[in-house]
Amino acid sequence: MPKAAAIALAGPISSGKSSVAALIGAEIDAPVVSFGSLIRSEQPEGATRERLQEAGSQMLDRLGPPGLRDAALQACGVDPAEIPVIWEGIRHRSVLEAVADLYAPKRVLLFMLAPPEQDRRRRASAEAGSEQRLARWEEHETESLGDLAVLAELRITAPTPQAATEQILAHLAN
């Protein structure tokens, strides 16, 4: 992956971030650092998304962006010197900047996953169990991606994680 030291993935609920991270990681033999894995590791098994969202917000407030970045590396067992790395679940510009600081002057490429809304919504609704619950999830501050979309190297609109992975790998090859 000559273009960057790391790939970062962002996107709304059920956009395929975890699946795409795993596929890219396997394809380029890179470890995946998942903020969701970090947060789940510190919560009781079976914790609700609402609880995980709140825990993530509290963890970011408590640790700050560099601390959250370092905790995610540790939780995922990834050496910070290892390159390339896939960062899955970027939610805040400040966290993206902390990840970029880790690799400076090498680049971190952010990809925004934005599958067709009807496909994403169908997957998210199935996970939530109701439209009302999904609406609460999506309204949580953790799900606000802020200005990450404008910082993205590329917006990936592929309908499946496999197709999204192919687009990202093709972009990296150019």
CNS distance restraints for C-alpha pairs under 8 A (distance, minus, plus):
assign (resid   1 and name CA) (resid   5 and name CA) 7.64 0.50 0.50
assign (resid   1 and name CA) (resid  28 and name CA) 7.57 0.50 0.50
assign (resid   1 and name CA) (resid  84 and name CA) 7.14 0.50 0.50
assign (resid   1 and name CA) (resid 172 and name CA) 6.43 0.50 0.50
assign (resid   1 and name CA) (resid 173 and name CA) 7.45 0.50 0.50
assign (resid   2 and name CA) (resid 172 and name CA) 7.64 0.50 0.50
assign (resid   3 and name CA) (resid 107 and name CA) 7.23 0.50 0.50
assign (resid   3 and name CA) (resid 172 and name CA) 6.55 0.50 0.50
assign (resid   4 and name CA) (resid  84 and name CA) 7.44 0.50 0.50
assign (resid   4 and name CA) (resid 106 and name CA) 6.11 0.50 0.50
assign (resid   4 and name CA) (resid 107 and name CA) 4.65 0.50 0.50
assign (resid   4 and name CA) (resid 108 and name CA) 5.54 0.50 0.50
assign (resid   4 and name CA) (resid 109 and name CA) 6.39 0.50 0.50
assign (resid   5 and name CA) (resid  83 and name CA) 5.51 0.50 0.50
assign (resid   5 and name CA) (resid  84 and name CA) 4.96 0.50 0.50
assign (resid   5 and name CA) (resid  85 and name CA) 6.88 0.50 0.50
assign (resid   5 and name CA) (resid 103 and name CA) 6.50 0.50 0.50
assign (resid   5 and name CA) (resid 106 and name CA) 5.73 0.50 0.50
assign (resid   5 and name CA) (resid 107 and name CA) 5.69 0.50 0.50
assign (resid   5 and name CA) (resid 108 and name CA) 5.90 0.50 0.50
assign (resid   6 and name CA) (resid  83 and name CA) 6.75 0.50 0.50
assign (resid   6 and name CA) (resid  84 and name CA) 5.02 0.50 0.50
assign (resid   6 and name CA) (resid  85 and name CA) 4.74 0.50 0.50
assign (resid   6 and name CA) (resid  86 and name CA) 5.77 0.50 0.50
assign (resid   6 and name CA) (resid  87 and name CA) 7.20 0.50 0.50
assign (resid   6 and name CA) (resid 103 and name CA) 7.90 0.50 0.50
assign (resid   6 and name CA) (resid 107 and name CA) 6.91 0.50 0.50
assign (resid   6 and name CA) (resid 108 and name CA) 4.77 0.50 0.50
assign (resid   6 and name CA) (resid 109 and name CA) 6.40 0.50 0.50
assign (resid   7 and name CA) (resid  84 and name CA) 7.61 0.50 0.50
assign (resid   7 and name CA) (resid  85 and name CA) 6.38 0.50 0.50
assign (resid   7 and name CA) (resid  86 and name CA) 4.85 0.50 0.50
assign (resid   7 and name CA) (resid  87 and name CA) 6.02 0.50 0.50
assign (resid   7 and name CA) (resid 108 and name CA) 5.60 0.50 0.50
assign (resid   7 and name CA) (resid 109 and name CA) 4.89 0.50 0.50
assign (resid   7 and name CA) (resid 110 and name CA) 5.97 0.50 0.50
assign (resid   7 and name CA) (resid 111 and name CA) 7.44 0.50 0.50
assign (resid   8 and name CA) (resid  86 and name CA) 5.91 0.50 0.50
assign (resid   8 and name CA) (resid  87 and name CA) 4.52 0.50 0.50
assign (resid   8 and name CA) (resid  88 and name CA) 5.96 0.50 0.50
assign (resid   8 and name CA) (resid  89 and name CA) 7.71 0.50 0.50
assign (resid   8 and name CA) (resid  90 and name CA) 6.73 0.50 0.50
assign (resid   8 and name CA) (resid  96 and name CA) 7.84 0.50 0.50
assign (resid   8 and name CA) (resid 108 and name CA) 6.71 0.50 0.50
assign (resid   8 and name CA) (resid 109 and name CA) 5.93 0.50 0.50
assign (resid   8 and name CA) (resid 110 and name CA) 4.55 0.50 0.50
assign (resid   8 and name CA) (resid 111 and name CA) 6.18 0.50 0.50
assign (resid   9 and name CA) (resid  17 and name CA) 6.21 0.50 0.50
assign (resid   9 and name CA) (resid  21 and name CA) 7.41 0.50 0.50
assign (resid   9 and name CA) (resid  86 and name CA) 7.69 0.50 0.50
assign (resid   9 and name CA) (resid  87 and name CA) 6.19 0.50 0.50
assign (resid   9 and name CA) (resid  88 and name CA) 5.02 0.50 0.50
assign (resid   9 and name CA) (resid  89 and name CA) 5.90 0.50 0.50
assign (resid   9 and name CA) (resid  90 and name CA) 6.09 0.50 0.50
assign (resid   9 and name CA) (resid 110 and name CA) 5.80 0.50 0.50
assign (resid   9 and name CA) (resid 111 and name CA) 5.09 0.50 0.50
assign (resid   9 and name CA) (resid 112 and name CA) 6.07 0.50 0.50
assign (resid   9 and name CA) (resid 113 and name CA) 7.08 0.50 0.50
assign (resid  10 and name CA) (resid  17 and name CA) 6.73 0.50 0.50
assign (resid  10 and name CA) (resid  88 and name CA) 6.92 0.50 0.50
assign (resid  10 and name CA) (resid  89 and name CA) 5.39 0.50 0.50
assign (resid  10 and name CA) (resid  90 and name CA) 5.00 0.50 0.50
assign (resid  10 and name CA) (resid  91 and name CA) 6.48 0.50 0.50
assign (resid  10 and name CA) (resid 110 and name CA) 7.28 0.50 0.50
assign (resid  10 and name CA) (resid 111 and name CA) 6.35 0.50 0.50
assign (resid  10 and name CA) (resid 112 and name CA) 4.94 0.50 0.50
assign (resid  10 and name CA) (resid 113 and name CA) 6.10 0.50 0.50
assign (resid  10 and name CA) (resid 145 and name CA) 7.85 0.50 0.50
assign (resid  10 and name CA) (resid 148 and name CA) 7.73 0.50 0.50
assign (resid  11 and name CA) (resid  15 and name CA) 5.82 0.50 0.50
assign (resid  11 and name CA) (resid  16 and name CA) 7.95 0.50 0.50
assign (resid  11 and name CA) (resid  17 and name CA) 6.80 0.50 0.50
assign (resid  11 and name CA) (resid  89 and name CA) 7.42 0.50 0.50
assign (resid  11 and name CA) (resid  90 and name CA) 7.93 0.50 0.50
assign (resid  11 and name CA) (resid  91 and name CA) 7.94 0.50 0.50
assign (resid  11 and name CA) (resid 112 and name CA) 5.47 0.50 0.50
assign (resid  11 and name CA) (resid 113 and name CA) 4.82 0.50 0.50
assign (resid  11 and name CA) (resid 114 and name CA) 6.32 0.50 0.50
assign (resid  11 and name CA) (resid 145 and name CA) 7.41 0.50 0.50
assign (resid  12 and name CA) (resid 113 and name CA) 7.62 0.50 0.50
assign (resid  12 and name CA) (resid 114 and name CA) 7.51 0.50 0.50
assign (resid  12 and name CA) (resid 143 and name CA) 6.62 0.50 0.50
assign (resid  12 and name CA) (resid 145 and name CA) 7.66 0.50 0.50
assign (resid  13 and name CA) (resid 120 and name CA) 7.72 0.50 0.50
assign (resid  13 and name CA) (resid 124 and name CA) 6.44 0.50 0.50
assign (resid  13 and name CA) (resid 138 and name CA) 7.44 0.50 0.50
assign (resid  13 and name CA) (resid 143 and name CA) 7.47 0.50 0.50
assign (resid  14 and name CA) (resid 120 and name CA) 5.63 0.50 0.50
assign (resid  14 and name CA) (resid 121 and name CA) 7.50 0.50 0.50
assign (resid  14 and name CA) (resid 123 and name CA) 6.10 0.50 0.50
assign (resid  14 and name CA) (resid 124 and name CA) 5.30 0.50 0.50
assign (resid  15 and name CA) (resid 113 and name CA) 5.96 0.50 0.50
assign (resid  15 and name CA) (resid 114 and name CA) 6.25 0.50 0.50
assign (resid  15 and name CA) (resid 115 and name CA) 6.10 0.50 0.50
assign (resid  15 and name CA) (resid 120 and name CA) 5.74 0.50 0.50
assign (resid  16 and name CA) (resid  20 and name CA) 5.91 0.50 0.50
assign (resid  16 and name CA) (resid 113 and name CA) 7.22 0.50 0.50
assign (resid  16 and name CA) (resid 160 and name CA) 7.54 0.50 0.50
assign (resid  16 and name CA) (resid 161 and name CA) 5.66 0.50 0.50
assign (resid  17 and name CA) (resid  21 and name CA) 5.98 0.50 0.50
assign (resid  17 and name CA) (resid  88 and name CA) 6.21 0.50 0.50
assign (resid  17 and name CA) (resid  89 and name CA) 6.54 0.50 0.50
assign (resid  17 and name CA) (resid 113 and name CA) 7.06 0.50 0.50
assign (resid  17 and name CA) (resid 161 and name CA) 7.95 0.50 0.50
assign (resid  18 and name CA) (resid  22 and name CA) 6.19 0.50 0.50
assign (resid  18 and name CA) (resid  34 and name CA) 7.89 0.50 0.50
assign (resid  18 and name CA) (resid  88 and name CA) 6.44 0.50 0.50
assign (resid  18 and name CA) (resid  89 and name CA) 7.69 0.50 0.50
assign (resid  19 and name CA) (resid  23 and name CA) 6.22 0.50 0.50
assign (resid  19 and name CA) (resid 161 and name CA) 6.01 0.50 0.50
assign (resid  20 and name CA) (resid  24 and name CA) 6.03 0.50 0.50
assign (resid  20 and name CA) (resid 161 and name CA) 5.20 0.50 0.50
assign (resid  20 and name CA) (resid 162 and name CA) 7.04 0.50 0.50
assign (resid  20 and name CA) (resid 164 and name CA) 6.90 0.50 0.50
assign (resid  20 and name CA) (resid 165 and name CA) 5.68 0.50 0.50
assign (resid  21 and name CA) (resid  25 and name CA) 5.88 0.50 0.50
assign (resid  21 and name CA) (resid  32 and name CA) 6.49 0.50 0.50
assign (resid  21 and name CA) (resid  86 and name CA) 6.27 0.50 0.50
assign (resid  21 and name CA) (resid  87 and name CA) 7.55 0.50 0.50
assign (resid  21 and name CA) (resid  88 and name CA) 6.17 0.50 0.50
assign (resid  22 and name CA) (resid  26 and name CA) 6.12 0.50 0.50
assign (resid  22 and name CA) (resid  32 and name CA) 6.91 0.50 0.50
assign (resid  23 and name CA) (resid  27 and name CA) 6.15 0.50 0.50
assign (resid  23 and name CA) (resid 162 and name CA) 7.46 0.50 0.50
assign (resid  23 and name CA) (resid 165 and name CA) 6.67 0.50 0.50
assign (resid  24 and name CA) (resid  28 and name CA) 6.12 0.50 0.50
assign (resid  24 and name CA) (resid  29 and name CA) 7.93 0.50 0.50
assign (resid  24 and name CA) (resid  30 and name CA) 7.69 0.50 0.50
assign (resid  24 and name CA) (resid  86 and name CA) 7.75 0.50 0.50
assign (resid  24 and name CA) (resid 165 and name CA) 6.17 0.50 0.50
assign (resid  24 and name CA) (resid 169 and name CA) 7.51 0.50 0.50
assign (resid  25 and name CA) (resid  29 and name CA) 5.33 0.50 0.50
assign (resid  25 and name CA) (resid  30 and name CA) 4.51 0.50 0.50
assign (resid  25 and name CA) (resid  31 and name CA) 5.80 0.50 0.50
assign (resid  25 and name CA) (resid  32 and name CA) 6.30 0.50 0.50
assign (resid  25 and name CA) (resid  85 and name CA) 7.73 0.50 0.50
assign (resid  25 and name CA) (resid  86 and name CA) 6.51 0.50 0.50
assign (resid  26 and name CA) (resid  30 and name CA) 6.67 0.50 0.50
assign (resid  30 and name CA) (resid  83 and name CA) 7.37 0.50 0.50
assign (resid  30 and name CA) (resid  84 and name CA) 5.65 0.50 0.50
assign (resid  30 and name CA) (resid  85 and name CA) 5.31 0.50 0.50
assign (resid  30 and name CA) (resid  86 and name CA) 6.61 0.50 0.50
assign (resid  31 and name CA) (resid  78 and name CA) 6.91 0.50 0.50
assign (resid  31 and name CA) (resid  84 and name CA) 7.61 0.50 0.50
assign (resid  31 and name CA) (resid  85 and name CA) 5.37 0.50 0.50
assign (resid  31 and name CA) (resid  86 and name CA) 6.17 0.50 0.50
assign (resid  32 and name CA) (resid  76 and name CA) 7.49 0.50 0.50
assign (resid  32 and name CA) (resid  85 and name CA) 6.06 0.50 0.50
assign (resid  32 and name CA) (resid  86 and name CA) 4.65 0.50 0.50
assign (resid  32 and name CA) (resid  87 and name CA) 5.93 0.50 0.50
assign (resid  32 and name CA) (resid  88 and name CA) 6.87 0.50 0.50
assign (resid  33 and name CA) (resid  72 and name CA) 6.34 0.50 0.50
assign (resid  33 and name CA) (resid  73 and name CA) 6.09 0.50 0.50
assign (resid  33 and name CA) (resid  76 and name CA) 5.74 0.50 0.50
assign (resid  33 and name CA) (resid  78 and name CA) 7.18 0.50 0.50
assign (resid  33 and name CA) (resid  85 and name CA) 7.21 0.50 0.50
assign (resid  33 and name CA) (resid  86 and name CA) 6.06 0.50 0.50
assign (resid  33 and name CA) (resid  87 and name CA) 4.85 0.50 0.50
assign (resid  33 and name CA) (resid  88 and name CA) 6.03 0.50 0.50
assign (resid  34 and name CA) (resid  38 and name CA) 6.54 0.50 0.50
assign (resid  34 and name CA) (resid  72 and name CA) 6.57 0.50 0.50
assign (resid  34 and name CA) (resid  76 and name CA) 7.07 0.50 0.50
assign (resid  34 and name CA) (resid  87 and name CA) 6.07 0.50 0.50
assign (resid  34 and name CA) (resid  88 and name CA) 4.78 0.50 0.50
assign (resid  34 and name CA) (resid  89 and name CA) 6.23 0.50 0.50
assign (resid  35 and name CA) (resid  39 and name CA) 6.35 0.50 0.50
assign (resid  35 and name CA) (resid  72 and name CA) 5.76 0.50 0.50
assign (resid  35 and name CA) (resid  87 and name CA) 7.92 0.50 0.50
assign (resid  35 and name CA) (resid  88 and name CA) 6.55 0.50 0.50
assign (resid  35 and name CA) (resid  89 and name CA) 5.76 0.50 0.50
assign (resid  35 and name CA) (resid  90 and name CA) 7.42 0.50 0.50
assign (resid  36 and name CA) (resid  40 and name CA) 6.03 0.50 0.50
assign (resid  36 and name CA) (resid  89 and name CA) 6.71 0.50 0.50
assign (resid  37 and name CA) (resid  41 and name CA) 5.95 0.50 0.50
assign (resid  37 and name CA) (resid  72 and name CA) 7.79 0.50 0.50
assign (resid  37 and name CA) (resid  75 and name CA) 7.54 0.50 0.50
assign (resid  37 and name CA) (resid  76 and name CA) 7.44 0.50 0.50
assign (resid  38 and name CA) (resid  42 and name CA) 6.78 0.50 0.50
assign (resid  38 and name CA) (resid  71 and name CA) 7.24 0.50 0.50
assign (resid  38 and name CA) (resid  72 and name CA) 5.39 0.50 0.50
assign (resid  38 and name CA) (resid  75 and name CA) 5.60 0.50 0.50
assign (resid  38 and name CA) (resid  76 and name CA) 7.22 0.50 0.50
assign (resid  39 and name CA) (resid  43 and name CA) 6.71 0.50 0.50
assign (resid  39 and name CA) (resid  52 and name CA) 6.56 0.50 0.50
assign (resid  39 and name CA) (resid  55 and name CA) 6.79 0.50 0.50
assign (resid  39 and name CA) (resid  56 and name CA) 6.00 0.50 0.50
assign (resid  40 and name CA) (resid  44 and name CA) 7.61 0.50 0.50
assign (resid  40 and name CA) (resid  45 and name CA) 7.63 0.50 0.50
assign (resid  40 and name CA) (resid  47 and name CA) 7.74 0.50 0.50
assign (resid  40 and name CA) (resid  52 and name CA) 6.79 0.50 0.50
assign (resid  41 and name CA) (resid  75 and name CA) 7.66 0.50 0.50
assign (resid  43 and name CA) (resid  47 and name CA) 6.40 0.50 0.50
assign (resid  43 and name CA) (resid  52 and name CA) 7.41 0.50 0.50
assign (resid  43 and name CA) (resid  55 and name CA) 7.97 0.50 0.50
assign (resid  47 and name CA) (resid  51 and name CA) 6.11 0.50 0.50
assign (resid  47 and name CA) (resid  52 and name CA) 6.62 0.50 0.50
assign (resid  48 and name CA) (resid  52 and name CA) 6.26 0.50 0.50
assign (resid  49 and name CA) (resid  53 and name CA) 5.94 0.50 0.50
assign (resid  49 and name CA) (resid 137 and name CA) 7.37 0.50 0.50
assign (resid  50 and name CA) (resid  54 and name CA) 6.28 0.50 0.50
assign (resid  50 and name CA) (resid 137 and name CA) 6.64 0.50 0.50
assign (resid  51 and name CA) (resid  55 and name CA) 6.06 0.50 0.50
assign (resid  52 and name CA) (resid  56 and name CA) 6.03 0.50 0.50
assign (resid  53 and name CA) (resid  57 and name CA) 6.35 0.50 0.50
assign (resid  53 and name CA) (resid 140 and name CA) 7.35 0.50 0.50
assign (resid  53 and name CA) (resid 142 and name CA) 6.17 0.50 0.50
assign (resid  54 and name CA) (resid  58 and name CA) 6.22 0.50 0.50
assign (resid  54 and name CA) (resid 142 and name CA) 7.95 0.50 0.50
assign (resid  55 and name CA) (resid  59 and name CA) 5.99 0.50 0.50
assign (resid  56 and name CA) (resid  60 and name CA) 6.19 0.50 0.50
assign (resid  56 and name CA) (resid 142 and name CA) 7.48 0.50 0.50
assign (resid  57 and name CA) (resid  61 and name CA) 6.24 0.50 0.50
assign (resid  57 and name CA) (resid 141 and name CA) 8.00 0.50 0.50
assign (resid  57 and name CA) (resid 142 and name CA) 6.50 0.50 0.50
assign (resid  58 and name CA) (resid  62 and name CA) 6.02 0.50 0.50
assign (resid  59 and name CA) (resid  63 and name CA) 5.87 0.50 0.50
assign (resid  59 and name CA) (resid  64 and name CA) 7.75 0.50 0.50
assign (resid  59 and name CA) (resid  68 and name CA) 7.07 0.50 0.50
assign (resid  60 and name CA) (resid  64 and name CA) 5.10 0.50 0.50
assign (resid  60 and name CA) (resid  65 and name CA) 6.24 0.50 0.50
assign (resid  60 and name CA) (resid  67 and name CA) 7.91 0.50 0.50
assign (resid  60 and name CA) (resid  68 and name CA) 6.00 0.50 0.50
assign (resid  63 and name CA) (resid  67 and name CA) 4.67 0.50 0.50
assign (resid  63 and name CA) (resid  68 and name CA) 5.64 0.50 0.50
assign (resid  64 and name CA) (resid  68 and name CA) 6.09 0.50 0.50
assign (resid  65 and name CA) (resid  69 and name CA) 6.12 0.50 0.50
assign (resid  65 and name CA) (resid  94 and name CA) 6.03 0.50 0.50
assign (resid  65 and name CA) (resid  95 and name CA) 4.79 0.50 0.50
assign (resid  65 and name CA) (resid  98 and name CA) 5.89 0.50 0.50
assign (resid  66 and name CA) (resid  70 and name CA) 6.17 0.50 0.50
assign (resid  66 and name CA) (resid  95 and name CA) 7.06 0.50 0.50
assign (resid  66 and name CA) (resid  98 and name CA) 5.22 0.50 0.50
assign (resid  66 and name CA) (resid  99 and name CA) 7.54 0.50 0.50
assign (resid  67 and name CA) (resid  71 and name CA) 6.01 0.50 0.50
assign (resid  68 and name CA) (resid  72 and name CA) 6.11 0.50 0.50
assign (resid  68 and name CA) (resid  95 and name CA) 7.66 0.50 0.50
assign (resid  69 and name CA) (resid  73 and name CA) 6.37 0.50 0.50
assign (resid  69 and name CA) (resid  95 and name CA) 6.94 0.50 0.50
assign (resid  69 and name CA) (resid  98 and name CA) 6.81 0.50 0.50
assign (resid  69 and name CA) (resid  99 and name CA) 6.48 0.50 0.50
assign (resid  70 and name CA) (resid  74 and name CA) 6.25 0.50 0.50
assign (resid  71 and name CA) (resid  75 and name CA) 6.01 0.50 0.50
assign (resid  72 and name CA) (resid  76 and name CA) 6.07 0.50 0.50
assign (resid  73 and name CA) (resid  77 and name CA) 6.00 0.50 0.50
assign (resid  73 and name CA) (resid  78 and name CA) 5.13 0.50 0.50
assign (resid  73 and name CA) (resid  79 and name CA) 6.94 0.50 0.50
assign (resid  73 and name CA) (resid  80 and name CA) 6.90 0.50 0.50
assign (resid  74 and name CA) (resid  78 and name CA) 6.24 0.50 0.50
assign (resid  74 and name CA) (resid  79 and name CA) 7.78 0.50 0.50
assign (resid  78 and name CA) (resid  82 and name CA) 7.18 0.50 0.50
assign (resid  80 and name CA) (resid 102 and name CA) 7.65 0.50 0.50
assign (resid  90 and name CA) (resid  95 and name CA) 6.93 0.50 0.50
assign (resid  90 and name CA) (resid  96 and name CA) 6.49 0.50 0.50
assign (resid  91 and name CA) (resid  95 and name CA) 7.37 0.50 0.50
assign (resid  91 and name CA) (resid 142 and name CA) 6.71 0.50 0.50
assign (resid  91 and name CA) (resid 143 and name CA) 6.91 0.50 0.50
assign (resid  91 and name CA) (resid 144 and name CA) 7.17 0.50 0.50
assign (resid  91 and name CA) (resid 145 and name CA) 5.46 0.50 0.50
assign (resid  91 and name CA) (resid 148 and name CA) 7.86 0.50 0.50
assign (resid  92 and name CA) (resid  96 and name CA) 6.44 0.50 0.50
assign (resid  92 and name CA) (resid 145 and name CA) 6.30 0.50 0.50
assign (resid  92 and name CA) (resid 146 and name CA) 7.03 0.50 0.50
assign (resid  92 and name CA) (resid 148 and name CA) 7.24 0.50 0.50
assign (resid  93 and name CA) (resid  97 and name CA) 6.12 0.50 0.50
assign (resid  93 and name CA) (resid 146 and name CA) 7.50 0.50 0.50
assign (resid  93 and name CA) (resid 147 and name CA) 7.17 0.50 0.50
assign (resid  93 and name CA) (resid 148 and name CA) 6.17 0.50 0.50
assign (resid  94 and name CA) (resid  98 and name CA) 6.24 0.50 0.50
assign (resid  95 and name CA) (resid  99 and name CA) 6.23 0.50 0.50
assign (resid  96 and name CA) (resid 100 and name CA) 6.14 0.50 0.50
assign (resid  97 and name CA) (resid 101 and name CA) 6.08 0.50 0.50
assign (resid  98 and name CA) (resid 102 and name CA) 6.50 0.50 0.50
assign (resid  99 and name CA) (resid 103 and name CA) 7.03 0.50 0.50
assign (resid  99 and name CA) (resid 108 and name CA) 7.64 0.50 0.50
assign (resid 100 and name CA) (resid 104 and name CA) 6.04 0.50 0.50
assign (resid 100 and name CA) (resid 107 and name CA) 6.81 0.50 0.50
assign (resid 100 and name CA) (resid 108 and name CA) 5.69 0.50 0.50
assign (resid 101 and name CA) (resid 105 and name CA) 7.93 0.50 0.50
assign (resid 103 and name CA) (resid 107 and name CA) 6.83 0.50 0.50
assign (resid 103 and name CA) (resid 108 and name CA) 7.43 0.50 0.50
assign (resid 109 and name CA) (resid 152 and name CA) 7.24 0.50 0.50
assign (resid 109 and name CA) (resid 153 and name CA) 5.96 0.50 0.50
assign (resid 110 and name CA) (resid 151 and name CA) 7.12 0.50 0.50
assign (resid 110 and name CA) (resid 152 and name CA) 4.78 0.50 0.50
assign (resid 110 and name CA) (resid 153 and name CA) 5.46 0.50 0.50
assign (resid 110 and name CA) (resid 154 and name CA) 7.31 0.50 0.50
assign (resid 111 and name CA) (resid 152 and name CA) 5.25 0.50 0.50
assign (resid 111 and name CA) (resid 153 and name CA) 5.72 0.50 0.50
assign (resid 111 and name CA) (resid 154 and name CA) 5.27 0.50 0.50
assign (resid 111 and name CA) (resid 155 and name CA) 6.03 0.50 0.50
assign (resid 111 and name CA) (resid 156 and name CA) 6.93 0.50 0.50
assign (resid 111 and name CA) (resid 168 and name CA) 7.79 0.50 0.50
assign (resid 112 and name CA) (resid 148 and name CA) 7.77 0.50 0.50
assign (resid 112 and name CA) (resid 149 and name CA) 6.20 0.50 0.50
assign (resid 112 and name CA) (resid 152 and name CA) 5.91 0.50 0.50
assign (resid 112 and name CA) (resid 153 and name CA) 7.91 0.50 0.50
assign (resid 112 and name CA) (resid 154 and name CA) 6.42 0.50 0.50
assign (resid 112 and name CA) (resid 155 and name CA) 4.77 0.50 0.50
assign (resid 112 and name CA) (resid 156 and name CA) 5.96 0.50 0.50
assign (resid 113 and name CA) (resid 155 and name CA) 6.11 0.50 0.50
assign (resid 113 and name CA) (resid 156 and name CA) 4.91 0.50 0.50
assign (resid 113 and name CA) (resid 157 and name CA) 6.45 0.50 0.50
assign (resid 113 and name CA) (resid 164 and name CA) 7.68 0.50 0.50
assign (resid 114 and name CA) (resid 155 and name CA) 6.64 0.50 0.50
assign (resid 114 and name CA) (resid 156 and name CA) 5.63 0.50 0.50
assign (resid 114 and name CA) (resid 157 and name CA) 4.81 0.50 0.50
assign (resid 114 and name CA) (resid 158 and name CA) 7.36 0.50 0.50
assign (resid 115 and name CA) (resid 119 and name CA) 6.96 0.50 0.50
assign (resid 115 and name CA) (resid 120 and name CA) 6.27 0.50 0.50
assign (resid 115 and name CA) (resid 156 and name CA) 6.95 0.50 0.50
assign (resid 115 and name CA) (resid 157 and name CA) 4.45 0.50 0.50
assign (resid 115 and name CA) (resid 158 and name CA) 5.26 0.50 0.50
assign (resid 115 and name CA) (resid 159 and name CA) 4.97 0.50 0.50
assign (resid 115 and name CA) (resid 160 and name CA) 7.28 0.50 0.50
assign (resid 116 and name CA) (resid 120 and name CA) 6.34 0.50 0.50
assign (resid 116 and name CA) (resid 157 and name CA) 6.43 0.50 0.50
assign (resid 116 and name CA) (resid 158 and name CA) 7.28 0.50 0.50
assign (resid 116 and name CA) (resid 159 and name CA) 5.92 0.50 0.50
assign (resid 117 and name CA) (resid 121 and name CA) 5.80 0.50 0.50
assign (resid 118 and name CA) (resid 122 and name CA) 6.05 0.50 0.50
assign (resid 119 and name CA) (resid 123 and name CA) 6.45 0.50 0.50
assign (resid 119 and name CA) (resid 159 and name CA) 7.07 0.50 0.50
assign (resid 120 and name CA) (resid 124 and name CA) 6.09 0.50 0.50
assign (resid 121 and name CA) (resid 125 and name CA) 5.82 0.50 0.50
assign (resid 122 and name CA) (resid 126 and name CA) 6.22 0.50 0.50
assign (resid 123 and name CA) (resid 127 and name CA) 6.38 0.50 0.50
assign (resid 124 and name CA) (resid 128 and name CA) 6.10 0.50 0.50
assign (resid 124 and name CA) (resid 134 and name CA) 6.95 0.50 0.50
assign (resid 125 and name CA) (resid 129 and name CA) 5.81 0.50 0.50
assign (resid 125 and name CA) (resid 130 and name CA) 6.01 0.50 0.50
assign (resid 125 and name CA) (resid 131 and name CA) 6.09 0.50 0.50
assign (resid 125 and name CA) (resid 134 and name CA) 6.13 0.50 0.50
assign (resid 126 and name CA) (resid 130 and name CA) 7.47 0.50 0.50
assign (resid 128 and name CA) (resid 133 and name CA) 5.85 0.50 0.50
assign (resid 128 and name CA) (resid 134 and name CA) 5.33 0.50 0.50
assign (resid 129 and name CA) (resid 133 and name CA) 7.08 0.50 0.50
assign (resid 129 and name CA) (resid 134 and name CA) 7.70 0.50 0.50
assign (resid 130 and name CA) (resid 134 and name CA) 6.30 0.50 0.50
assign (resid 131 and name CA) (resid 135 and name CA) 6.06 0.50 0.50
assign (resid 132 and name CA) (resid 136 and name CA) 6.43 0.50 0.50
assign (resid 133 and name CA) (resid 137 and name CA) 6.30 0.50 0.50
assign (resid 134 and name CA) (resid 138 and name CA) 6.13 0.50 0.50
assign (resid 135 and name CA) (resid 139 and name CA) 6.10 0.50 0.50
assign (resid 136 and name CA) (resid 140 and name CA) 6.49 0.50 0.50
assign (resid 137 and name CA) (resid 143 and name CA) 7.52 0.50 0.50
assign (resid 138 and name CA) (resid 143 and name CA) 5.76 0.50 0.50
assign (resid 138 and name CA) (resid 144 and name CA) 7.84 0.50 0.50
assign (resid 139 and name CA) (resid 143 and name CA) 6.85 0.50 0.50
assign (resid 139 and name CA) (resid 144 and name CA) 7.68 0.50 0.50
assign (resid 140 and name CA) (resid 144 and name CA) 7.26 0.50 0.50
assign (resid 145 and name CA) (resid 149 and name CA) 7.45 0.50 0.50
assign (resid 147 and name CA) (resid 151 and name CA) 6.87 0.50 0.50
assign (resid 148 and name CA) (resid 152 and name CA) 6.33 0.50 0.50
assign (resid 149 and name CA) (resid 155 and name CA) 7.44 0.50 0.50
assign (resid 156 and name CA) (resid 164 and name CA) 6.13 0.50 0.50
assign (resid 156 and name CA) (resid 167 and name CA) 7.27 0.50 0.50
assign (resid 156 and name CA) (resid 168 and name CA) 7.79 0.50 0.50
assign (resid 157 and name CA) (resid 164 and name CA) 7.24 0.50 0.50
assign (resid 158 and name CA) (resid 163 and name CA) 5.57 0.50 0.50
assign (resid 158 and name CA) (resid 164 and name CA) 5.03 0.50 0.50
assign (resid 158 and name CA) (resid 167 and name CA) 7.91 0.50 0.50
assign (resid 159 and name CA) (resid 163 and name CA) 6.82 0.50 0.50
assign (resid 159 and name CA) (resid 164 and name CA) 7.34 0.50 0.50
assign (resid 160 and name CA) (resid 164 and name CA) 6.18 0.50 0.50
assign (resid 161 and name CA) (resid 165 and name CA) 5.98 0.50 0.50
assign (resid 162 and name CA) (resid 166 and name CA) 6.29 0.50 0.50
assign (resid 163 and name CA) (resid 167 and name CA) 6.34 0.50 0.50
assign (resid 164 and name CA) (resid 168 and name CA) 6.30 0.50 0.50
assign (resid 165 and name CA) (resid 169 and name CA) 6.08 0.50 0.50
assign (resid 166 and name CA) (resid 170 and name CA) 6.03 0.50 0.50
assign (resid 167 and name CA) (resid 171 and name CA) 6.17 0.50 0.50
assign (resid 168 and name CA) (resid 172 and name CA) 6.21 0.50 0.50
assign (resid 169 and name CA) (resid 173 and name CA) 6.18 0.50 0.50
assign (resid 170 and name CA) (resid 174 and name CA) 6.56 0.50 0.50
